[in-house]
Amino acid sequence: MEVRVRHVDLDLEADFARKILRGFATLHLERSRDAGQAPLVLDTRDLEIAKTEAAGSDGAFHAVRYSLGRTDKILGTELIIEASAAASRVRIWYQTSPSASGLQWLSPAQTAAKRHPFLFSQSQAIHARSWIPLQDTPGVRFTYNARIRTPKALIALMSAENDPKTERDGEYTFRMPQPIPSYLMAIAVGDLMFRALSNRTGVYAEPPIIEAAAKEFSDTEKMVQAAESLYGPYRWGRYDLLVLPPSFPFGGMENPRLTFVTPTVLAGDKSLVSLVAHELAHSWSGNLVTNATWSDFWLNEGVTTYIERRIEEVLYGERRASMEAALGRQSLEKEIERLDDRFEILHVDLTGMDPDEGVTDIPYEKGALFLRTLEETFGRKVFDVFLRGYFDHFAFQSITTAQFIGYLKKNLFVSHPEQARRIPLEEWIYKAGVPAGAANPVSDAFEKAEQRAARWHNEQVPIAKTDTAGWTTQEWLAFLRYFEDHRLTPEQMARLDRQFQFTQTGNSEIEFEWLLLSVRYGYTPAYSRLEEFLTTVGRRKFLRPLYEELVKTPEGAIRARSIYAKARPGYHPIAQATVDEILKVGSN
Ligand SMILES: [Zn+2]
């Protein structure tokens, strides 16, 4: 890249009536030695460009010409700005489209309090371009400042320094002093409250859920400390959480300094907070050391999933961490059955594809299994030192899989040749499936839960005598997942429901698993709950399997279409695209 963006100044107004952001972005440029008169090339999608300007050493902006390239369905439209070699800054005046793929504008009815509208962004993988004209690749890092204007009753937050005591006056300024890739650009605007969890951690949420959120996430400071003791200092200042409305399409998004989380993790008993451990872990793997391309995504997610379980082990013990690892291995096996070989490769080839299509369990669970295998092979002590050194070495850089391999060989394999011989590296990174000799995390508790499911299913033990005392969410999930491959009659479903009230559970993971079984085995008493769930929750992890299960039968497909007709307007554009694909409906 001949001309690179190094810093961004944003000045935007959030117009809720028209559902647009409007203002300008000033990009500070760095030219390579051989750049010559090369123009600045930016990524955009559905942006309306008003004018472009450039400034040289005298600091004054003057109009410069721009042109738009061909529009690509996946990549959007290139914006080519004819700034001279003397221009060190370029300013783009623009506004976003109401259907920007990286933004969701919620009506008051779609929020928890139902009084004010809400806006949030989701830039990963390549949606930042739909709200900021940028070099939208994880290989380019920049710092940023921003000024955001909003209606006076609302506050704005960004993936930057947020002041918990900020005055609610409709104008907010932000500074992000560490260089980040574009996919970590984030904004949220809403009627939000703040609760401190410690001196440097806290949570933002809408008023009706702020107390529940503060309770659920009260272990956050302990998690930061656990991660720091393993992988070195947290380098981003504050660590805050923002609980979004339920249409947020993901579990969490690791926006630096301000993790975005789904309200579906508010289970009331901290049983789903491994998600916070995961997003926090990204402060090292992903935000600090970043995948240079989306084919290297496993460097973000595999390493993070591994660290998530290490943090969990420190906080909640080995038993719970190994249950998560065993569940992870189980879902990896299922994913491998489902996927084409080419998607089972850690360094996945995404040529011609939307990088969102590379989001499967492979980068997460196969990546984590690879790291766990390294840990078991080289020993935890040695491996911990290695991983901490890796973060220090590549801090604030974007790196490729090849760079990771080079570092691994030099700093671990060379000094431990005996163990290194037991790791089929090429196979792990460049081949489908799981290599022989991979770690095989097992969990006693987890196996017991499955055995109990089997014993009841084989009519050896009546349901009332099935011992579930003290079970965690992970054990309930193991129990329910047993029935995915072991058929239940509607009568058996009813018996389970009478005993354990699954249809009415307040735990979203258990609810999801139960609804999946309800669709599969035609358990009609859960259908109204299914409809309620699908019309209020927009988390893609839940939507995709439920709709996929529904369309397996003609009646289910009819039900799916009727539910989707009501649910679609409330879903995020990313979730809409996913379900459109499953139901073969939508605008295209
Ligand atoms: Zn992640």
Residues whose N, C-alpha, C, O or C-beta is under 5 A from the ligand:
A	BS01	ZN	E301 T304
